[in-house]
């Protein structure tokens, strides 16, 4: 590589073949430390504790596409200004303008050449350094993330309610409490990935209560009532 210092990169790419090419291009050839994720949700979770010098994002991914993932990453203080590059086969002029409007450093077309990828990234980052600091990001990023999470929330709530219903009508066992813990943890992870900290924190509090039930199911009546009360507060 040239003059840009690139030590760590967060890669969010759904195609295993492209992942392997990136690993060879950046990790093997240029000793860049990579965190590679296969989905947008996984990438949003990984970004909470991984400070990167570059975000390398697939555009077309299942569930959450690259632009939406970037909007979520911009809500994380670690990556509010981290340079981002999209990897995509969508290289028509209108696609390039759309990506530039998000404030990304550039777009690299697929299929990538692992032998030239490093230099191509450096070229884009060098140009990006000369861009104005106030380049706008996606203006409705929070609304996009809230809309996506709202599609998943009913599913999570339904699964939690199902377990709570069993707890009311059957003896409460450690296995049942562990199942409830798992469902609430799924909700917390999803809420955290989409940046909904209110529900994520509420789910974490409920997890603490369920942890006590796993150890002592006899406390179930009072704690289950509190968990259900918390559950209803998420709906509002």
C-alpha positions as CSV (number, residue, x, y, z in Angstrom):
1,X,0.0,0.0,0.0
2,X,1.0,3.6,-0.4
3,X,0.9,6.4,2.2
4,X,-2.6,5.8,3.9
5,X,-2.3,4.1,7.2
6,X,-4.8,1.3,7.2
7,X,-4.5,-1.1,10.1
8,X,-8.0,-2.4,10.8
9,X,-11.1,-2.8,8.6
10,X,-14.6,-3.9,9.2
11,X,-15.8,-5.9,6.3
12,X,-19.6,-6.6,5.8
13,X,-19.9,-8.9,2.8
14,X,-22.5,-11.7,2.3
15,X,-20.6,-13.6,-0.5
16,X,-18.1,-16.2,0.8
17,X,-16.0,-15.9,-2.4
18,X,-15.7,-12.2,-2.1
19,X,-14.8,-12.5,1.6
20,X,-11.9,-14.9,0.7
21,X,-10.7,-12.4,-1.9
22,X,-10.8,-9.5,0.6
23,X,-9.0,-11.6,3.2
24,X,-6.2,-12.4,0.7
25,X,-6.0,-8.8,-0.6
26,X,-5.9,-7.0,2.7
27,X,-4.9,-9.5,5.4
28,X,-2.4,-11.7,3.6
29,X,-0.9,-9.1,1.2
30,X,-1.1,-6.0,3.4
31,X,-1.4,-7.3,7.0
32,X,-4.6,-5.4,7.7
33,X,-6.5,-6.8,10.7
34,X,-10.0,-7.7,9.5
35,X,-13.3,-8.3,11.2
36,X,-15.4,-10.0,8.5
37,X,-19.2,-10.2,8.9
38,X,-21.6,-12.0,6.6
39,X,-24.7,-9.9,7.2
40,X,-25.7,-6.4,8.1
41,X,-27.0,-7.4,11.5
42,X,-23.8,-9.2,12.3
43,X,-21.8,-6.1,11.2
44,X,-23.8,-3.7,13.3
45,X,-23.2,-5.9,16.3
46,X,-19.5,-6.3,15.6
47,X,-19.1,-2.5,15.2
48,X,-20.0,-1.9,18.9
49,X,-16.5,-3.0,20.1
50,X,-14.4,-2.9,16.9
51,X,-12.8,0.5,16.0
52,X,-11.9,0.3,12.3
53,X,-10.0,2.6,9.9
54,X,-12.2,1.5,7.0
55,X,-15.8,0.2,6.5
56,X,-15.9,-2.1,3.5
57,X,-19.6,-2.8,2.7
58,X,-21.5,-5.1,0.3
59,X,-24.5,-3.2,-1.1
60,X,-27.0,-6.0,-1.8
61,X,-27.4,-8.2,1.3
62,X,-30.3,-10.2,2.7
63,X,-32.5,-8.4,5.4
64,X,-30.4,-5.2,5.6
65,X,-28.7,-3.6,2.6
66,X,-25.4,-1.8,2.7
67,X,-26.7,1.8,2.7
68,X,-29.0,1.0,5.6
69,X,-26.1,-0.7,7.5
70,X,-24.0,2.4,6.9
71,X,-26.8,4.6,8.3
72,X,-26.7,2.4,11.5
73,X,-23.0,2.5,11.7
74,X,-23.1,6.3,11.7
75,X,-25.0,6.2,14.9
76,X,-22.1,4.5,16.6
77,X,-19.5,7.0,17.9
78,X,-16.7,4.6,16.9
79,X,-17.8,4.9,13.2
80,X,-19.6,8.2,12.8
81,X,-16.8,9.4,10.5
82,X,-15.0,6.2,9.5
83,X,-14.4,6.2,5.7
84,X,-16.7,3.7,4.0
85,X,-16.4,2.0,0.6
86,X,-19.1,0.0,-1.1
87,X,-18.4,-3.2,-3.0
88,X,-21.1,-3.7,-5.7
89,X,-22.0,-4.8,-9.2
90,X,-24.3,-1.8,-9.4
91,X,-22.0,0.7,-11.1
92,X,-24.4,2.6,-13.3
93,X,-24.1,6.4,-13.1
94,X,-27.3,6.7,-11.0
95,X,-26.0,4.1,-8.6
96,X,-22.7,6.0,-8.1
97,X,-24.5,9.2,-7.4
98,X,-26.7,7.5,-4.8
99,X,-23.7,6.1,-3.0
100,X,-21.8,9.4,-3.1
101,X,-24.9,11.1,-1.5
102,X,-24.3,8.8,1.5
103,X,-20.9,10.3,2.0
104,X,-18.9,7.2,1.2
105,X,-15.3,7.4,0.0
106,X,-16.1,5.5,-3.2
107,X,-17.4,2.4,-4.9
108,X,-15.4,-0.6,-6.1
109,X,-17.1,-2.8,-8.7
110,X,-17.4,-6.6,-8.4
111,X,-15.8,-9.0,-9.1
112,X,-12.8,-7.6,-7.3
113,X,-9.2,-8.2,-8.2
114,X,-7.4,-9.1,-4.9
115,X,-4.1,-8.1,-6.4
116,X,-5.2,-4.5,-7.0
117,X,-7.8,-4.1,-4.3
118,X,-5.4,-2.6,-1.7
119,X,-4.1,0.1,-4.1
120,X,-7.6,0.9,-5.3
121,X,-8.8,1.4,-1.7
122,X,-5.8,3.7,-1.0
123,X,-6.5,5.8,-4.1
124,X,-10.2,6.3,-3.0
125,X,-9.2,7.1,0.6
126,X,-6.6,9.6,-0.6
127,X,-9.2,11.4,-2.7
128,X,-11.7,11.2,0.2
129,X,-9.3,13.0,2.6
130,X,-9.6,16.1,0.4
131,X,-13.5,16.2,0.7
132,X,-15.3,18.8,2.9
133,X,-15.7,17.6,6.5
134,X,-19.5,18.4,6.4
135,X,-20.3,16.0,3.6
136,X,-23.9,15.0,4.5
137,X,-24.9,11.5,5.6
138,X,-28.2,9.8,5.0
139,X,-30.7,12.3,6.4
140,X,-33.4,9.9,7.5
141,X,-31.1,7.2,8.9
142,X,-32.9,6.9,12.3
143,X,-36.3,6.6,10.6
144,X,-34.9,3.8,8.3
145,X,-33.6,1.8,11.2
146,X,-36.7,2.2,13.3
147,X,-38.8,1.1,10.4
148,X,-36.7,-2.0,9.9
149,X,-36.8,-2.9,13.5
150,X,-40.5,-2.4,13.8
151,X,-41.0,-5.2,11.3
152,X,-39.1,-7.6,13.6
153,X,-40.5,-6.5,17.0
154,X,-43.9,-8.3,16.8
155,X,-42.2,-11.6,16.0
156,X,-39.9,-11.2,19.1
157,X,-42.8,-10.2,21.3
158,X,-44.9,-13.1,20.1
159,X,-42.2,-15.6,20.9
160,X,-41.7,-14.2,24.4
161,X,-45.4,-14.2,25.0
162,X,-45.6,-17.9,24.0
163,X,-43.1,-18.9,26.6
164,X,-44.7,-16.7,29.3
165,X,-48.1,-18.4,28.5
166,X,-46.5,-21.8,29.1
167,X,-45.0,-20.6,32.4
168,X,-48.5,-19.6,33.6
169,X,-50.1,-22.9,32.7
170,X,-47.3,-25.4,33.4
171,X,-44.8,-25.9,36.2
172,X,-41.9,-23.5,35.7
173,X,-38.7,-25.4,35.1
174,X,-35.1,-24.3,34.7
175,X,-35.3,-25.3,31.0
176,X,-38.4,-23.2,30.5
177,X,-36.7,-20.2,32.2
178,X,-33.6,-20.7,30.0
179,X,-35.9,-20.7,26.9
180,X,-37.4,-17.4,28.0
181,X,-33.9,-16.0,28.6
182,X,-33.0,-17.0,25.0
183,X,-36.0,-15.3,23.5
184,X,-35.4,-12.1,25.4
185,X,-31.7,-12.2,24.5
186,X,-32.7,-12.4,20.8
187,X,-34.9,-9.3,21.2
188,X,-32.0,-7.4,23.0
189,X,-29.6,-8.3,20.2
190,X,-32.0,-7.2,17.5
191,X,-32.8,-4.0,19.3
192,X,-29.1,-3.2,19.8
193,X,-28.3,-3.9,16.1
194,X,-30.9,-1.5,15.0
195,X,-29.9,1.2,17.5
196,X,-33.1,1.0,19.6
197,X,-31.4,1.5,23.0
198,X,-34.6,1.9,24.9
199,X,-35.9,-1.6,24.1
200,X,-32.4,-3.1,24.3
201,X,-31.9,-1.8,27.9
202,X,-35.4,-3.0,28.9
203,X,-34.6,-6.4,27.5
204,X,-31.4,-6.5,29.4
205,X,-33.2,-5.7,32.7
206,X,-35.7,-8.6,31.9
207,X,-32.7,-10.9,31.2
208,X,-31.4,-10.2,34.7
209,X,-34.7,-11.2,36.2
210,X,-34.8,-14.4,34.1
211,X,-31.2,-15.3,35.2
212,X,-32.5,-15.4,38.7
213,X,-35.3,-17.7,37.7
214,X,-32.9,-20.1,36.1
215,X,-31.2,-20.5,39.4
216,X,-34.4,-20.4,41.5
217,X,-37.6,-21.2,39.6
218,X,-39.6,-21.0,42.9
219,X,-39.4,-17.2,42.5
220,X,-41.3,-17.4,39.3
221,X,-44.7,-15.9,40.2
222,X,-43.4,-12.5,41.2
223,X,-40.6,-12.3,38.6
224,X,-42.7,-13.5,35.7
225,X,-45.3,-10.8,36.6
226,X,-42.5,-8.1,36.5
227,X,-41.2,-9.5,33.2
228,X,-44.6,-9.4,31.6
229,X,-45.1,-5.8,32.9
230,X,-41.9,-4.9,31.2
231,X,-43.0,-6.6,28.1
232,X,-46.1,-4.6,27.9
233,X,-44.1,-1.4,28.3
234,X,-42.2,-2.3,25.1
235,X,-45.4,-2.4,23.2
236,X,-46.3,1.2,24.0
